[in-house]
Amino acid sequence: MKLKYKNFVRWSFALLLSCLFSSCYSVRLKNVYGDPMPDPVSDRTDYYRMMKVNEIDTVITIKSTDKDFTLLLKDCGTSGIHTIEYRNTFGGVLLSAVTLGRKRSVRVKYVCMKPNF
């Protein structure tokens, strides 16, 4: 009897661990036809070093009758977006599952293009 219980616990732990690893990912899109907005005082050491990064970390609510959701980014003006990254985490997946997809956690980083004057 104890052997069955140990196997159940091991398989449950392995399943939970695989769900944790598969639900955390990020997608980055980059525009190759422009230069990013520089930020010389930035102390970042990641991909975005020397770039002025704008971050959005919020929870959006989507009605069941809506087909999609649009988040407007007004900080870039007419220069456009150079890089945008969308990050999905396990907490965001859990929130969406518990609320049946009505609330979603959104984490977005974006860099505007340097204006051409």
N, C-alpha and C positions, 0 to 999 in steps of 0.2 A: 504494500500500500504506500509506503514512504517513497519508493522508487517512482511511482506514477506521479506523485505530488511534486517531486523534484524535477521531473521532466516537464511537467506543466509549467512550473515556475521558470525554468530555463527557456522554454519556447516563448512564453509570454514576454519575458525580458528581451529576448532576441527580436521579437516582433515590434515591441515598443521602441527599441533602439534603432531598428531599421526605419520606422516611421519618423523618428526624430531626424535622422540624417537625410532622408529623402525630401523632407518638407522645407529645408533651409536652402535657399538658392538665391542668386541674384542674376539679373540680366542687364547688360550694359550695351547701349547703342551709341555710336559715335559718328559724327558728321566729319568727313575727311576734307570738305571744301571750305575750310575756314580755320582761324586760330582761336583758341580758348581765351576767355577773359582772364588776364593775369592778376595774381594777388601776391606781390612780392613779400608781404609780411606773413604769409601763411607758414605755419610750422608743421604741416601735414607730412607724413612719410609714406603715405599710401599712393595709389594710382593718381590721386588728385593733387599732388604736390605742385605748388606754384600756380594753382588755378583757383579762381573765386567760385566756391561751391555754395549753392543754395540747397537747403534741405527741407523736406516736408515730411513730418511724422504725425499722422492723424488717423482718425477712424471715420470712415465714410458710411453713410446709411443709404441703402438702395431699396426702393420699394419693390414688391413682388411683381408689379406691372411694368416696371422699367426694363428695357432690353440692355441698356448700357449706361455708363456714367462718364461724364467728361469733367476733368479737372483743368481749369484754365490757369496757365502760367503767364503772368503779366510782367514779371521782372525783366525779361529779356528785351522787351520792346520790339523794334523792327529788325534787330540784329540776328535773331534766331537762336536756336539751341545747338550747342556744340556736342555735349555729351549728356546722356540721361541714363540713370541706373534705377531699376526697380528691384526692391529686395523683399523676399517672402520669408517669413520665419514660422516656426512651429506655433508660437502664440497666435499669429495671424490666422493660421489654418484652424486652430482650435476655436478662436472667436467666430470665424465664419461657419464652422460646423455646429457650434452651439446655437447660433442665431439663425440657422438654416440659410445662410448666405445673405442675410439682410444687412449685416454690419461686417465691414472688412477693414483690416488694418493696412494702412498704406505708408510705405517708407520709400521716398523718392529723393535722389540726389541729382541735381542737374547743374550744368555749367553753360553759361551763355557764351555766344561768340563775341569776339572783339569787334566793335563797330569799325567799318571802313569809311573813313572820312576823306 
